């Protein structure tokens, strides 16, 4: 009887520890940051060649403390690298990505006819974001923090003209 009670107790404790472990891995967002985002927007762009397009995300930062290091920006199921630029307005963090053209698939009622199609890659994106929201990850005093940016303003798209290649 004691063995059975001991086994039930160990089982109960181990299950509780597993659930506590799973809940503690959730990412918590900072409500205050050691900097101020004075302007934030995203802007789609289209190149002069068919299939070449992308999006640029722009964050103007004010009161940036020296021990803040930008890490990544999560936007529309993409984890983006942040580039630091300095302007008269202050520090500007810019992230961008290129849209990839969709691949053609062979669709048929015969499985053999679809041989060669590559299956879509499943990504494990850590956030459930609306279309105009982003998450900024940054290091402050060596600790990784996350800040949710809501309602990024969409600027008008930029259309670049086609350029003829230079001939020698």
C-alpha positions as CSV (number, residue, x, y, z in Angstrom):
1,X,0.0,0.0,0.0
2,X,2.8,2.4,0.9
3,X,4.5,1.7,-2.5
4,X,1.3,2.5,-4.4
5,X,0.8,5.7,-2.4
6,X,4.5,6.7,-3.0
7,X,4.2,6.0,-6.8
8,X,1.0,8.0,-7.0
9,X,2.6,10.9,-5.2
10,X,5.7,10.8,-7.5
11,X,3.5,10.7,-10.5
12,X,1.4,13.6,-9.3
13,X,4.5,15.8,-8.5
14,X,6.2,14.9,-11.9
15,X,3.1,15.9,-13.9
16,X,2.7,19.2,-12.0
17,X,6.4,20.0,-12.7
18,X,5.9,19.3,-16.4
19,X,2.9,21.6,-16.7
20,X,4.7,24.3,-14.7
21,X,7.7,24.0,-17.0
22,X,5.5,24.4,-20.1
23,X,3.7,27.5,-18.7
24,X,7.0,29.1,-17.7
25,X,8.4,29.0,-21.2
26,X,5.8,31.6,-22.5
27,X,7.4,34.8,-23.7
28,X,6.4,37.9,-21.7
29,X,6.4,41.3,-23.3
30,X,8.0,44.4,-21.7
31,X,5.6,47.3,-21.0
32,X,8.4,49.8,-20.7
33,X,11.6,50.0,-22.7
34,X,14.9,51.7,-22.1
35,X,14.3,53.7,-25.3
36,X,11.3,55.5,-27.0
37,X,10.0,54.6,-30.4
38,X,9.0,58.0,-31.9
39,X,8.0,56.7,-35.3
40,X,7.2,53.3,-36.7
41,X,5.9,52.2,-40.1
42,X,6.3,49.6,-42.8
43,X,6.5,50.2,-46.5
44,X,6.0,47.7,-49.3
45,X,8.2,48.1,-52.4
46,X,8.1,46.6,-55.9
47,X,11.2,46.3,-58.1
48,X,11.4,46.9,-61.8
49,X,11.6,43.2,-62.5
50,X,8.6,40.9,-62.2
51,X,8.6,38.9,-59.0
52,X,10.9,41.3,-57.1
53,X,9.3,42.9,-54.2
54,X,9.5,43.2,-50.4
55,X,8.8,45.2,-47.3
56,X,10.8,47.6,-45.1
57,X,10.1,48.2,-41.5
58,X,11.3,51.5,-40.0
59,X,11.6,52.4,-36.3
60,X,12.9,55.8,-35.2
61,X,14.4,55.4,-31.7
62,X,14.9,58.2,-29.2
63,X,16.6,58.2,-25.7
64,X,18.6,55.1,-26.6
65,X,20.7,53.8,-23.7
66,X,24.2,52.6,-24.6
67,X,23.6,49.1,-23.2
68,X,20.6,48.3,-25.6
69,X,21.5,46.0,-28.5
70,X,18.7,45.3,-31.0
71,X,18.4,41.6,-31.8
72,X,15.5,40.8,-34.2
73,X,12.1,42.0,-35.5
74,X,9.3,39.5,-35.9
75,X,6.8,40.7,-38.6
76,X,4.4,38.7,-40.8
77,X,5.8,35.3,-40.0
78,X,9.4,36.5,-40.6
79,X,12.3,36.9,-38.1
80,X,14.3,39.8,-39.5
81,X,17.7,41.2,-38.8
82,X,17.8,44.8,-37.6
83,X,20.2,47.3,-39.3
84,X,21.2,50.4,-37.3
85,X,21.3,53.7,-39.1
86,X,22.1,57.1,-37.7
87,X,20.3,60.3,-38.9
88,X,19.5,63.8,-37.7
89,X,16.4,62.4,-36.1
90,X,18.5,60.0,-34.0
91,X,18.9,56.2,-34.2
92,X,16.9,54.4,-36.8
93,X,16.4,50.6,-36.8
94,X,15.5,49.1,-40.2
95,X,14.5,45.6,-41.0
96,X,13.5,44.3,-44.4
97,X,12.6,41.2,-46.3
98,X,12.1,40.2,-49.9
99,X,9.0,38.4,-51.0
100,X,9.7,35.1,-52.7
101,X,7.8,34.3,-55.8
102,X,5.4,31.4,-55.4
103,X,6.5,28.2,-57.0
104,X,4.5,26.4,-59.6
105,X,3.0,23.1,-58.6
106,X,2.0,20.1,-60.8
107,X,-1.6,19.4,-59.9
108,X,-3.2,16.2,-61.2
109,X,-5.5,13.5,-60.1
110,X,-2.6,11.0,-60.4
111,X,-0.2,11.0,-57.4
112,X,2.7,10.1,-59.8
113,X,2.0,13.3,-61.8
114,X,2.7,15.4,-58.7
115,X,6.1,13.8,-58.1
116,X,8.8,16.5,-57.8
117,X,6.6,19.1,-56.0
118,X,8.3,20.3,-52.9
119,X,6.1,20.3,-49.8
120,X,5.6,23.6,-48.1
121,X,8.0,24.3,-45.2
122,X,6.3,24.5,-41.8
123,X,7.6,27.3,-39.7
124,X,7.3,27.5,-35.9
125,X,6.7,31.2,-35.6
126,X,6.7,32.1,-31.8
127,X,4.1,34.8,-32.0
128,X,0.5,35.2,-33.1
129,X,0.5,38.7,-34.6
130,X,-2.0,40.8,-36.5
131,X,-0.9,42.0,-40.0
132,X,0.3,45.4,-38.8
133,X,1.9,44.3,-35.5
134,X,5.5,43.4,-34.8
135,X,7.6,42.1,-31.9
136,X,11.0,43.7,-31.3
137,X,13.6,41.6,-29.4
138,X,16.5,43.4,-27.9
139,X,19.2,42.9,-25.3
140,X,19.3,45.3,-22.3
141,X,22.1,44.7,-19.8
142,X,22.7,41.3,-21.3
143,X,19.1,40.1,-20.9
144,X,16.9,39.3,-23.9
145,X,13.6,41.3,-23.9
146,X,10.6,41.4,-26.1
147,X,8.4,44.4,-26.9
148,X,5.2,44.3,-28.9
149,X,4.7,47.1,-31.4
150,X,1.0,47.6,-32.2
151,X,-0.5,49.3,-35.2
152,X,2.5,49.9,-37.4
153,X,1.5,52.6,-39.8
154,X,1.6,51.6,-43.5
155,X,3.2,54.1,-45.8
156,X,2.4,54.2,-49.5
157,X,4.2,51.6,-51.6
158,X,7.3,52.5,-53.6
159,X,7.6,51.4,-57.2
160,X,11.1,51.3,-58.6
161,X,11.5,51.6,-62.4
162,X,13.1,48.9,-64.5
163,X,16.8,49.5,-65.2
164,X,18.5,48.3,-68.3
165,X,21.7,46.4,-67.6
166,X,24.9,48.2,-68.4
167,X,26.7,46.9,-71.5
168,X,30.5,47.1,-71.9
